[in-house]
Amino acid sequence: MTGTTTTPPHRTTTSPTSMSPSAQQVWNRVRGLLAALAVLLVAGIALAAVRSDDQHGRLDPRSTDPQGSRAVAELLKDRGIPTRVVTTLAEATEGTGPDTTLVVVSPDLLTFHQQHALRRATELSGGRTVLLSAGPPSAGVLAPGVTVSTPAPTTAREPRCSLPAANDAGAVDIGGERYTAPSADSDACYPTDGLAHLLKVDTGAGGDTVLLGSPDLLHNERLAHQGNASLALQLLGSRPHVVWYLPSLSDPSATTSGGDNGDAIGGSDGDEGRDGEESETSFLDLIPSGWLWATVQLALAAVLAAVWRARRLGPVVEEQLPVTIRASEATEGRARLYRKANARDRAASVLRSETRTRLASLLGVPPSEAHFPETLVAAVSARLPDPSRDPRTLLFGPAPADDAALIRLTDQLDALEREVRTS
């Protein structure tokens, strides 16, 4: 038996080819994504910090933030009037009474049934209810007969009414919603165009409801200005106890669609049969704030990803043209394209833009203001033989209606430029 030799199978090894990305290429591809993620992380932290700084403790009597209300609570405490903070409708209604002032922050956040339940608890309690920035969704329910008009900016205003508290305080920082009184017996103070930013309406059993168009005078940063502290103490300190209601979406009554709240509304003021109505609170008010900020961050991430993917893949490379094209030929070619597309508006816009640029250079108008009528038209008119002539329509007018009008526009622009050059 003759010996045979076997050849071992040939083993191939895979070696990197020229097509395999290098470490530098991999880094160039992923660095944009890493930068976008870093920006997103920083933006999320910044948004959270901004939200924490601006929103934490707003109109909260426990907060020392600029827009908190700790200062007015301390002043009330010094006068022997304690302030109790509540966050649910049940606590707010239980705290009403003839010896209590109920402060309702942002009553527009209350649902339709919460508003009616609160009204039932306060209208015959004999106490005072202070509504801060009550708008159209809540003012008519919590203060029947009151109508709301467009808001006005917050500024120092004089009382111009007979309410003793307002007259003692004098000018205060107030604005926001404007109210129309339901009867002549109501006190309408601090008006703008005849409509009050502070309205006091009497209720049953010796109680009353006070509507403040804006809560700025209760902020810590404004309390020492004008007569803000005086008015705040007189409005909130008329009873020996203050209940400060901060509506919360975690309140179980916010998700109640009827039940006890709706059954007890009664038939007054035409409210019969309204138990089945939907809440007037918008859908966005029912979404937790965390979801809204998460949506903003996702939108920002999408924008950053779009910018990252849309970036140029390297620097622009200049290409040498095989032939030289005269400027007149390029101009004629573009003109034919405009004519073929019937783009008289685009052609007129280009003609006017170039004319404005040249006129600005002749008149010494900065290039950044060459396309603003307020600057360029005045400069051109001053150089024309007839100063009363107005070139605004010629330089900034509408698009021509037909080709003949486009040709006339061209001639008129040329004539205007010649007049400016020769003047």
C-alpha positions as CSV (number, residue, x, y, z in Angstrom):
1,M,0.0,0.0,0.0
2,T,1.5,3.1,-1.2
3,G,1.6,6.0,1.2
4,T,-0.6,9.0,0.4
5,T,-0.2,12.5,1.6
6,T,-3.2,14.6,2.4
7,T,-3.2,18.3,2.0
8,P,-4.7,20.1,4.9
9,P,-7.6,22.3,3.9
10,H,-6.6,25.8,2.9
11,R,-7.5,28.2,5.7
12,T,-8.3,31.8,4.7
13,T,-8.0,34.7,7.0
14,T,-10.1,37.8,6.7
15,S,-8.1,40.9,6.7
16,P,-9.4,44.4,6.9
17,T,-10.0,45.9,3.5
18,S,-9.8,49.4,2.4
19,M,-13.6,49.7,2.8
20,S,-13.5,49.0,6.5
21,P,-14.1,52.3,8.5
22,S,-11.2,53.5,10.5
23,A,-11.5,54.7,14.0
24,Q,-11.4,58.3,12.8
25,Q,-14.2,57.7,10.4
26,V,-16.3,56.0,13.1
27,W,-15.7,59.0,15.4
28,N,-16.7,61.4,12.7
29,R,-20.0,59.6,12.2
30,V,-21.0,59.4,15.8
31,R,-19.7,62.7,17.2
32,G,-22.7,64.5,15.8
33,L,-25.1,62.1,17.6
34,L,-23.1,62.4,20.8
35,A,-23.1,66.1,20.6
36,A,-26.9,66.1,20.1
37,L,-27.4,63.8,23.1
38,A,-25.2,66.1,25.2
39,V,-27.1,69.2,24.1
40,L,-30.4,67.4,24.9
41,L,-29.2,66.4,28.3
42,V,-28.1,70.0,29.1
43,A,-31.3,71.4,27.7
44,G,-33.3,69.0,29.9
45,I,-31.4,70.1,33.0
46,A,-31.8,73.7,32.1
47,L,-35.6,73.4,31.4
48,A,-36.0,71.6,34.7
49,A,-34.0,74.3,36.5
50,V,-36.0,77.1,34.9
51,R,-39.3,75.4,35.6
52,S,-38.3,74.8,39.2
53,D,-37.2,78.5,39.6
54,D,-40.2,80.0,37.9
55,Q,-43.1,77.8,39.0
56,H,-42.1,76.5,42.5
57,G,-44.2,78.2,45.1
58,R,-46.0,80.7,42.9
59,L,-48.7,82.4,45.1
60,D,-47.9,79.8,47.8
61,P,-48.0,81.4,51.2
62,R,-45.2,79.1,52.3
63,S,-42.8,80.2,49.5
64,T,-40.1,82.8,49.7
65,D,-39.7,82.9,45.9
66,P,-40.2,86.3,44.2
67,Q,-43.6,85.2,43.1
68,G,-44.5,83.4,46.3
69,S,-46.8,84.9,49.0
70,R,-44.9,84.1,52.2
71,A,-44.6,87.9,53.0
72,V,-48.3,88.5,53.1
73,A,-48.8,85.4,55.2
74,E,-46.3,86.6,57.7
75,L,-47.9,90.0,57.9
76,L,-51.3,88.3,58.6
77,K,-49.7,86.1,61.2
78,D,-48.3,89.2,63.0
79,R,-51.9,90.5,63.2
80,G,-53.0,87.2,64.8
81,I,-54.6,85.8,61.6
82,P,-53.3,82.3,60.7
83,T,-53.1,81.1,57.1
84,R,-53.9,77.4,56.3
85,V,-52.9,76.0,52.9
86,V,-55.2,73.4,51.3
87,T,-54.9,71.7,48.0
88,T,-58.2,69.8,47.7
89,L,-61.8,71.0,47.2
90,A,-63.0,69.1,50.3
91,E,-60.6,70.9,52.5
92,A,-61.5,74.2,50.9
93,T,-65.2,73.8,51.4
94,E,-64.9,72.5,54.9
95,G,-62.9,75.6,55.8
96,T,-65.5,78.1,54.7
97,G,-67.5,80.0,57.3
98,P,-68.4,83.5,58.5
99,D,-65.0,83.9,60.2
100,T,-62.9,82.7,57.2
101,T,-61.5,84.3,54.1
102,L,-61.1,81.8,51.4
103,V,-58.4,82.6,48.8
104,V,-58.7,80.7,45.5
105,V,-55.6,80.7,43.3
106,S,-56.2,80.2,39.6
107,P,-59.9,79.3,39.8
108,D,-59.9,78.6,36.0
109,L,-58.1,75.4,36.8
110,L,-61.2,74.1,38.6
111,T,-63.5,71.8,36.7
112,F,-67.1,72.7,36.0
113,H,-68.4,70.6,38.9
114,Q,-65.7,71.8,41.3
115,Q,-66.7,75.4,40.6
116,H,-70.3,74.7,41.4
117,A,-69.5,72.8,44.6
118,L,-67.3,75.7,45.7
119,R,-70.0,78.2,44.9
120,R,-72.5,76.2,47.0
121,A,-70.2,76.2,49.9
122,T,-69.3,79.9,49.9
123,E,-72.5,81.7,48.8
124,L,-74.3,81.2,52.1
125,S,-71.2,80.8,54.4
126,G,-71.1,84.4,55.4
127,G,-67.4,84.6,54.8
128,R,-65.3,86.2,52.1
129,T,-64.0,84.5,49.0
130,V,-61.1,86.1,47.1
131,L,-60.7,84.9,43.5
132,L,-57.3,85.5,41.9
133,S,-57.3,86.0,38.1
134,A,-60.7,84.5,37.6
135,G,-61.3,84.4,33.8
136,P,-64.3,83.6,31.7
137,P,-64.3,79.8,32.5
138,S,-64.9,80.5,36.3
139,A,-66.0,84.0,37.0
140,G,-69.6,83.6,35.9
141,V,-70.0,80.5,38.0
142,L,-68.2,81.5,41.2
143,A,-69.6,85.1,41.0
144,P,-72.9,84.9,39.2
145,G,-73.7,87.9,37.0
146,V,-70.0,89.0,36.6
147,T,-68.7,89.2,33.1
148,V,-65.0,89.2,32.1
149,S,-63.4,91.4,29.4
150,T,-60.0,91.3,27.7
151,P,-57.1,91.7,30.2
152,A,-54.9,94.8,30.6
153,P,-51.2,95.0,31.7
154,T,-50.3,95.2,35.3
155,T,-49.3,98.7,36.4
156,A,-49.9,101.2,39.2
157,R,-53.6,102.3,39.2
158,E,-55.7,104.5,41.4
159,P,-58.9,103.0,43.1
160,R,-61.5,105.5,41.8
161,C,-64.2,103.8,43.9
162,S,-65.9,104.1,47.3
163,L,-64.5,100.8,48.8
164,P,-62.8,101.8,52.0
165,A,-60.0,99.2,51.7
166,A,-59.1,100.5,48.2
167,N,-59.2,104.2,49.2
168,D,-57.0,103.5,52.3
169,A,-54.5,101.6,50.2
170,G,-54.4,104.1,47.3
171,A,-52.5,103.2,44.1
172,V,-51.6,99.5,43.8
173,D,-50.0,97.3,41.2
174,I,-52.9,95.6,39.5
175,G,-54.1,94.6,36.0
176,G,-55.1,91.4,34.3
177,E,-58.8,90.5,33.9
178,R,-61.4,93.3,33.8
179,Y,-64.8,92.8,35.3
180,T,-68.3,94.2,34.9
181,A,-70.4,94.4,38.0
182,P,-73.7,92.6,38.1
183,S,-75.4,95.4,40.0
184,A,-75.0,98.9,41.2
185,D,-74.4,97.7,44.7
186,S,-71.1,96.1,43.8
187,D,-67.8,97.9,44.4
188,A,-65.8,98.3,41.1
189,C,-62.3,99.6,41.7
190,Y,-59.0,100.2,39.8
191,P,-60.7,100.6,36.4
192,T,-59.2,100.5,32.9
193,D,-61.5,101.9,30.2
194,G,-64.4,101.8,32.7
195,L,-64.0,98.1,33.6
196,A,-62.7,97.2,37.1
197,H,-59.7,95.1,38.0
198,L,-61.0,94.7,41.5
199,L,-64.7,93.9,42.1
200,K,-66.4,93.2,45.4
201,V,-69.8,91.5,45.1
202,D,-72.0,90.9,48.1
203,T,-73.4,87.4,48.7
204,G,-75.9,86.0,51.1
205,A,-75.6,85.9,54.9
206,G,-73.3,88.9,55.0
207,G,-70.6,87.4,52.9
208,D,-68.9,88.7,49.8
209,T,-66.8,87.7,46.9
210,V,-63.7,89.7,45.8
211,L,-62.3,89.3,42.3
212,L,-58.7,90.4,41.6
213,G,-57.8,90.7,37.9
214,S,-54.2,89.9,38.7
215,P,-52.5,88.5,41.8
216,D,-49.3,90.6,41.4
217,L,-49.8,92.7,44.6
218,L,-49.7,89.4,46.6
219,H,-46.2,88.5,45.3
220,N,-43.3,88.8,47.7
221,E,-41.4,91.0,45.2
222,R,-44.2,93.5,44.9
223,L,-45.8,93.6,48.3
224,A,-43.7,96.6,49.5
225,H,-44.6,98.6,46.4
226,Q,-47.3,101.2,46.2
227,G,-50.2,100.4,48.5
228,N,-50.0,96.6,47.8
229,A,-49.4,95.5,51.4
230,S,-52.3,97.7,52.7
231,L,-54.8,96.4,50.2
232,A,-53.7,92.8,50.7
233,L,-54.0,93.0,54.4
234,Q,-57.4,94.6,54.3
235,L,-58.8,92.2,51.7
236,L,-57.4,89.0,53.4
237,G,-57.5,90.2,57.0
238,S,-61.2,91.1,57.3
239,R,-61.9,87.7,59.0
240,P,-59.9,86.0,61.8
241,H,-58.9,83.0,59.6
242,V,-57.5,82.6,56.1
243,V,-57.8,79.4,54.0
244,W,-55.5,79.5,51.0
245,Y,-56.7,77.1,48.3
246,L,-54.1,75.9,45.7
247,P,-56.0,73.7,43.2
248,S,-54.2,70.5,42.3
249,L,-54.8,68.0,39.6
250,S,-54.2,65.3,42.1
251,D,-57.4,66.3,43.9
252,P,-59.9,63.4,43.5
253,S,-62.7,65.9,42.9
254,A,-60.9,67.0,39.7
255,T,-61.9,63.7,38.0
256,T,-65.5,63.7,39.3
257,S,-67.9,64.0,36.4
258,G,-71.1,64.4,38.5
259,G,-72.1,62.6,41.6
260,D,-72.6,64.5,44.8
261,N,-71.2,67.7,43.4
262,G,-73.6,67.8,40.5
263,D,-76.7,66.6,42.4
264,A,-76.4,69.4,44.9
265,I,-76.1,72.2,42.5
266,G,-79.8,72.8,42.7
267,G,-82.0,74.8,40.3
268,S,-80.8,78.3,41.0
269,D,-79.6,80.6,38.2
270,G,-80.7,78.2,35.5
271,D,-78.3,75.5,36.4
272,E,-80.9,72.6,36.1
273,G,-79.9,69.8,33.9
274,R,-76.2,70.9,33.6
275,D,-74.9,67.9,35.7
276,G,-74.1,66.0,32.5
277,E,-72.1,68.8,30.9
278,E,-68.5,68.3,30.3
279,S,-65.9,70.1,32.3
280,E,-64.8,73.5,31.0
281,T,-61.2,72.7,31.9
282,S,-59.2,72.1,28.8
283,F,-57.6,68.8,28.0
284,L,-54.1,70.2,28.4
285,D,-55.0,71.2,32.0
286,L,-55.6,67.5,32.8
287,I,-52.2,66.4,31.5
288,P,-49.5,66.2,34.2
289,S,-46.8,68.8,33.7
290,G,-44.1,66.1,33.5
291,W,-45.6,64.8,30.3
292,L,-45.7,68.3,28.7
293,W,-42.0,68.9,29.4
294,A,-41.2,65.4,28.1
295,T,-42.9,66.3,24.9
296,V,-40.9,69.5,24.6
297,Q,-37.7,67.6,25.1
298,L,-38.6,65.0,22.5
299,A,-39.5,67.7,20.1
300,L,-36.1,69.4,20.8
301,A,-34.4,66.0,20.2
302,A,-36.2,65.6,16.9
303,V,-35.0,69.1,15.8
304,L,-31.4,68.4,16.8
305,A,-31.5,65.1,15.0
306,A,-32.9,66.8,11.8
307,V,-30.1,69.4,12.0
308,W,-27.5,66.7,12.5
309,R,-28.7,64.7,9.6
310,A,-29.1,67.7,7.3
311,R,-25.6,69.0,7.8
312,R,-23.2,69.1,4.9
313,L,-21.0,66.0,4.5
314,G,-17.7,67.9,4.2
315,P,-16.7,71.3,2.9
316,V,-18.1,72.8,-0.3
317,V,-15.8,71.9,-3.3
318,E,-15.5,74.4,-6.1
319,E,-15.8,72.9,-9.5
320,Q,-14.0,74.3,-12.6
321,L,-16.5,74.8,-15.4
322,P,-15.5,73.4,-18.8
323,V,-16.5,76.6,-20.5
324,T,-16.9,80.2,-19.5
325,I,-20.4,81.6,-19.7
326,R,-21.0,85.2,-20.2
327,A,-23.1,87.0,-17.5
328,S,-25.6,88.2,-20.2
329,E,-26.2,84.6,-21.2
330,A,-26.8,83.5,-17.7
331,T,-29.2,86.4,-17.2
332,E,-31.1,85.6,-20.3
333,G,-31.3,81.9,-19.4
334,R,-32.7,82.8,-15.9
335,A,-35.2,85.2,-17.6
336,R,-36.4,82.4,-19.9
337,L,-36.9,80.1,-16.9
338,Y,-39.0,82.8,-15.1
339,R,-41.1,83.3,-18.2
340,K,-41.6,79.6,-18.8
341,A,-42.8,79.2,-15.2
342,N,-44.9,82.4,-15.5
343,A,-43.1,83.6,-12.3
344,R,-43.6,87.3,-12.7
345,D,-43.8,87.7,-9.0
346,R,-40.4,86.1,-8.5
347,A,-38.9,88.2,-11.3
348,A,-40.3,91.4,-10.0
349,S,-39.1,90.5,-6.5
350,V,-35.5,90.0,-7.8
351,L,-35.6,93.3,-9.8
352,R,-36.9,95.3,-6.8
353,S,-34.4,93.7,-4.4
354,E,-31.4,94.4,-6.6
355,T,-32.6,98.0,-7.1
356,R,-33.1,98.6,-3.4
357,T,-29.6,97.2,-2.7
358,R,-28.0,99.6,-5.3
359,L,-30.1,102.6,-4.1
360,A,-29.1,101.9,-0.5
361,S,-25.4,101.9,-1.5
362,L,-25.9,105.2,-3.4
363,L,-27.8,106.9,-0.5
364,G,-25.6,105.6,2.4
365,V,-28.3,103.5,3.8
366,P,-26.9,100.5,5.7
367,P,-27.3,97.2,3.8
368,S,-29.2,95.7,6.8
369,E,-31.9,98.4,6.3
370,A,-32.0,98.4,2.5
371,H,-35.2,96.4,2.4
372,F,-37.2,98.2,5.1
373,P,-39.7,100.7,3.6
374,E,-39.5,103.1,6.6
375,T,-35.7,103.7,6.0
376,L,-35.2,103.4,2.3
377,V,-38.3,105.2,1.0
378,A,-37.6,108.3,3.0
379,A,-34.0,108.4,1.8
380,V,-35.0,108.0,-1.8
381,S,-37.7,110.6,-1.6
382,A,-35.2,113.1,-0.2
383,R,-33.0,112.7,-3.4
384,L,-35.8,113.0,-5.9
385,P,-36.5,116.3,-7.7
386,D,-40.1,116.1,-6.4
387,P,-39.9,115.4,-2.7
388,S,-43.7,114.7,-2.5
389,R,-43.3,111.7,-4.9
390,D,-43.7,108.4,-3.1
391,P,-41.6,105.5,-4.5
392,R,-43.0,103.0,-2.0
393,T,-45.3,101.2,-4.5
394,L,-42.5,101.1,-7.0
395,L,-40.0,99.5,-4.6
396,F,-42.2,97.5,-2.4
397,G,-45.5,97.1,-4.4
398,P,-47.4,94.1,-5.5
399,A,-46.4,91.7,-8.3
400,P,-47.2,92.7,-11.9
401,A,-50.4,91.4,-13.4
402,D,-48.9,90.6,-16.8
403,D,-45.7,90.7,-18.9
404,A,-46.4,94.2,-20.0
405,A,-46.6,95.4,-16.4
406,L,-43.4,93.6,-15.6
407,I,-41.6,95.4,-18.5
408,R,-43.0,98.8,-17.3
409,L,-41.8,98.0,-13.8
410,T,-38.3,97.3,-15.1
411,D,-38.2,100.6,-17.0
412,Q,-39.5,102.6,-14.0
413,L,-36.9,101.0,-11.7
414,D,-34.2,101.9,-14.1
415,A,-35.5,105.5,-14.4
416,L,-35.7,105.8,-10.6
417,E,-32.1,104.6,-10.2
418,R,-30.9,107.1,-12.8
419,E,-32.7,110.0,-11.1
420,V,-31.1,109.1,-7.8
421,R,-27.6,108.8,-9.4
422,T,-27.9,112.2,-11.2
423,S,-29.5,114.1,-8.3
